[in-house]
Amino acid sequence: SLWDMFEINSVKEDGTEMTMKDFMDYFQQKHNLEITMLSQGVVMLYSFFMQKAKREERMVMPMSEVVKSVSKKEIGSHVRALVLELCCNDSDGEDVEVPYVKYILPNKA
């Protein structure tokens, strides 16, 4: 594979955490990949077949909030990064093998 893993810093230039839409856009723009499914452990955060309302609601939430909301668990204060798994399509709509994502969380105050 081309990569061992993707490492993504969750903090944007303006100091806020990226939303799920920012995360999706990052892969689209930087790697030309469309995310079709996104999970964290056993928790499905996003899928192309999920209800539109649910998808739109999550798109505007910061990624860590999506994880907390869907898993119904807090992220421990010792946790510095989340491991996210993706299913992606390339620009031809073909399924692409991609490594996991190490999503580095914002520093907790």
N, C-alpha and C positions, 0 to 999 in steps of 0.2 A: 504494500500500500504506500501511497505517497507520503502519508503523515502517520506519526505514532498517536498523536492526539492533537486536538485543537485546544489552545489555551486562550481564554477570553477574559479580559478585564471588564468587570460589570459596570465600572464607573465611566460615564461619558465625560466629554470635555467640560460640560457645565456642572459637573460634580454630582449629578443625579444618577441613579441606577438605570441601566437599560430596561426598557419594557420588552415584553415578548415580541412586539412588532419590531423594535430595534434589533433584537436578536435575530429574527427571521431575515430582516433586511440586510444585516451584516453578512449572513451566509450567501444571500442572493447577490449582493454587490461585490463582495470580496472573492467569493469562490464559485459564483455562478451556480449555486445549488439552491433548489427549492426544498425546504423542509416539509416532509409529508407527515412525519410523526416525531414527537419529542417526548422523552420520558426521563424520569429520575427514579432509579431503582424500579419498583413495581408500579410506580405512579405515572399514569399517562397524563402529560401536561397539555398536549396538543395532538390532534390528528385531523387530517383533511376531511374525515367523515363525521367529525363531531358537530353537534348542533351549532348553527350559525350564531345564535345569541350567546352561547357559552364561549365560542371562539372569539367573538368580538369583545366580550367582557374581559377575557384574559389578555387579549392583544395590548390593551392600554395599561395593564398592571405591570409593575416592576417584576422581573423574573423571580426574585426571592419571595415576593408576595404570592405569585402564582403557585410556587412550590408549597408554601405554608397553607394556602387556601385549599389546594387540591388534596394534599396529604393529611390535612387537618392536624398538622404537628408544627410546633415551633422549630426553627433551625437553631441548634445549640450554639451558645455564645463562643464555644471553642472551634466551631466549624468555620474554616477559612475559604473553602471552595466546595462547589457541588459538582458531582459527576453526572453529566447529562448524556443521554444516548439519542442519536438521531437516525431517522430514515430520510434519505434525500433522493431527489431526482435531479439529473443534470439538465442542460438546456434542451436536450432532445426528448426529455420526459422519461429517460431510462433510469432505472433504479441504480443508485451508486453506493458502493460500500464506503462508509466513512468511519473514522475512529471516534472514540468518545470525546466529549468536550469537558475540559476542566474549566468550570465557570467560577472565576475568582470573585468572591463576594466583597461588597464595600466594607471597609474597616468599620467595625462597630465603635461607636463613640464611647 
